């Protein structure tokens, strides 16, 4: 899959996706399904210069009226522009995704079935200055019962555990 952007500066996003599925039955009452997916994403949609602020937009200039050339290179105010002009890529989009889904259904009679499902997803982004990682665990169980011809009941429970970690270092300059 390729995604082109209107602004050619940011290039295109290329995604390589590999999928595998396995469906099986263990007798008449039990079935299972396993699905695995891997995605390698080149240049995920993000703005590589989102954190860059031109020297003319420096906060010190707008509040104190200091000219841009006085904040640059060998000026005493040089350090005040570092944070605004940092070079880190910024994105919350992964460049690699591993996902696994497992589902199993037990239906011993035409009036009853129980299903267990589990989903695991691991997303990562390794950029030029930091890493970003998100892990998702989502187990669930459901039960379907039909005690009469025109009456059926469904009971389900789902759980979601999603954790994100960003290793990002913010530098401090000039004291």
Secondary structure, 3 states (H helix, E strand, C coil): CEEECCCHHHCEEEEEEEEEEEEEEECCCEEEEEEEEEEEEECCCCECCCCCCCHHHCHHHHHHCCCHHHHCCCCCCHHHHCCCCCCCCECCCCCEEEEEEEEEEEEEECCEEEEEEEEEEEEEEECCCCEEEEEEEEEEEEEEEEEECCEEEEEEEECCEEEEEEECCCCCCCC
